[in-house]
Amino acid sequence: MKERGATKQEVIETVNSGERFPAKFDRIGFRRNFPYASVWRNREFATKQIEVFAVEEQGDRVVITVIVKYF
């Protein structure tokens, strides 16, 4: 997650209060925008969007992938 610019807390917030959408392979997607107003890889961005893909196993959500987009 660190290499992509997401923190553990942001991933938790995305799963708990982000937009939920269906994903391929019976997975669940979650998406949330965070104010960023900072520099990532020598470019300045105002918003950071985090997408989390997870599966439900025995009542718990297991995170499979985290994608971070800047704009």
C-alpha positions in Angstrom: 0.0 0.0 0.0 2.8 2.4 0.9 4.3 2.2 -2.6 0.9 3.2 -4.0 0.4 6.0 -1.6 -2.4 4.6 0.6 -2.4 4.3 4.3 -4.0 1.5 6.3 -6.5 4.0 7.8 -7.5 5.2 4.3 -8.2 1.6 3.2 -10.3 1.0 6.3 -12.3 4.2 5.8 -12.8 3.3 2.1 -14.2 -0.1 3.0 -16.4 1.3 5.8 -17.8 4.4 4.2 -16.9 4.4 0.5 -19.1 3.8 -2.5 -19.7 0.1 -2.9 -19.9 -1.5 -6.4 -19.8 -5.0 -7.9 -16.5 -6.3 -9.3 -15.4 -9.2 -11.4 -14.9 -12.7 -9.9 -17.5 -12.3 -7.2 -15.5 -9.5 -5.5 -16.8 -6.3 -4.0 -15.3 -2.9 -4.9 -15.2 0.1 -2.7 -14.2 3.6 -3.8 -13.6 6.9 -1.9 -12.1 10.2 -2.7 -9.8 11.9 -0.2 -8.6 15.5 -0.3 -4.9 15.4 -1.1 -3.5 18.8 -2.0 0.1 17.5 -2.1 2.8 16.2 -4.4 3.0 12.6 -5.7 6.0 11.7 -7.9 6.9 15.3 -8.7 3.4 16.3 -9.6 0.8 18.2 -7.6 -2.7 16.7 -7.1 -5.8 17.9 -5.3 -7.6 14.6 -4.9 -6.6 11.0 -4.1 -9.0 8.2 -5.0 -8.7 4.8 -3.4 -10.3 1.7 -4.8 -10.3 -1.4 -2.7 -11.3 -4.9 -4.0 -12.2 -7.5 -1.5 -14.0 -10.8 -1.0 -16.3 -11.8 1.9 -15.2 -14.9 3.8 -17.1 -16.1 6.9 -18.6 -12.7 7.5 -15.3 -10.8 7.2 -13.9 -8.8 4.3 -10.5 -9.8 3.0 -8.8 -7.0 0.9 -7.3 -8.4 -2.3 -6.1 -5.2 -4.1 -5.7 -1.5 -3.4 -5.5 0.9 -6.3 -4.7 4.6 -5.8 -5.5 7.3 -8.4 -4.5 10.9 -8.2 -6.2 13.8 -10.0 
